[in-house]
Amino acid sequence: MHTIADGYAVRIFIFSGGERRPLLLRNGIPQFYPTQWVSVVRRPCRVAFRTIKADLETVMLALKWAQDRGFDLEKRLLDGDYLSDGEITDLVDRCNRRHERTGKVLPLCAVGSRTYTVRLTRLREYCDWVAGLTIARLATDSRPYADLDAARKAMAKAFNIRLDVPRERRTLHQREGLSIEVFDRLVVAVRPDAANNPWGDRVVSIRDAVRARNQAMVLTTALLGLRRGELLGLKVQDVWMTGTIPRLLIARRADDPDDPRPDQPTAKTGDGVVELPSALSDLLEDYIFNVRAKTPGAKRHPYIWVGHKPGRNLGQPLAMVSLTALYRRLRENVDGLPPDLSGHVLRHTWNDRFSQLCDQSKVPEEKEKLIRNYLMRWTPTSDTAVRYTRRHVRDKANEFSMRHQGDMLERAGLDVRGVLQGEKQNSQ
């Protein structure tokens, strides 16, 4: 798997021990400075290979931008000819745009706030690092050192100023879980016998296999709140059918030599074991033994989810892009599903439902946090749940706000029926 832009390409190489190593190539040749930067700066930070891949794609974006403007970015920085304020503005605008895999800029499509911030931070770090290679060879008490150091700091400041610009109303338009009505619409649509099931291959055996796999994948994600890396990293032996209660092992297996996928899906946090309801374990068992087992090539590896259409991916472990395509197909073909539907939205949905269940059961807040962190495979003291419970928090806030307003209006001797009706709707 690789990303290409006019002679540049980010490719992932798999070493004999299973380690994934992304490299930035130009016309097939590894680029010296990006490779050195990754080796001496990024890898010691112990970031995941997918993060390093994104870092190199950002550097590629900047090198391509400079190429389009007729100069070599790294040569200029090494010569002490740093980027001007206007050039940084132009580069920042490029950072703010979405790109196709070919490198083509989509001018009317801005990236999200997080993507923009990460891109700009990495570019500031990379440009500063390359510029520092020249300065490091100068005497610190020399005039050239002082001049270049001042110019280098000015360039970094120009990047920082643009990082500080407010990007959006951060409390609005953020990812939330699905409402009950929308969730019901989704689970009905992925049923193999649903009239609006969007997978309808002409070959009945392929259609049935794809539908069975996709239903099992969507429900496993929704019921357990799995990340996409956790889902696609599941192995057949992770489903424990023995004992009175079926269980599922969710394991982190970075650089697994069993995995032939260059962009290996991995669990982000620690291992965990969760109990499965019988209906879900039956669904997984049926797929593994009655669908997957009959797929050519599937027995050559241990991963549960495989491709079922004829071609080079038949029987191979399902790739990240295939999971992305699954949710895109649902969004485009099933009425009433949100435009941002993804597996991660289902993770948010899981957390909303968990919060509601804890409210109904009157679970103490500290105990709720410990249980949630265990089930989500976060550390016991993690506060990550704040990002996953926006819908629940918003609904509770609206409910309490309406109660407060009703109390104040009643004290003022005014009609509170409309307020109470709003409170009732919020609580549903």
Buried (B, 14 or more C-beta within 10 A) or exposed (E): BBBBBBBBBBBBEBEEEBEBBBBBBBEEEEBEBBBEBBEEEBEEEEEBBBBBBBBBBBBBBBBBBBBEEEEEBBEBBBEBEBBEEEBBEEBBBBBBBBBEEEBEBEEEEBBBBEBBBBBBBBBBBBBBBBBEBBBEEBEEEEEEBEEBBEBBEEBBEBBEEBEEEEBEEEEEEEBBBBBEEBBEBBBEBBEBEBEEBBBEBEEEEBBBBBBBBBBBBBBBBBBBBBBBBBBBBBBBEBBBEEEEEBBBBBBBBBBBEEBEBBBBBBBEBEEBEBEBEEEBBEBBBEBBEEBBEEBEEBEEBBBBBBBBEEEEBBBBBBBBEBBEEBBEEBBEBBEEBBEEBBBBBBBBBBBBBBBBEBEEEEBEEEEBBBEBBEBBBBEEEBEEBEEBBBBBBBBBEBBEBBBEBBEEBEEEEEEBEEBBEBBEEBEE
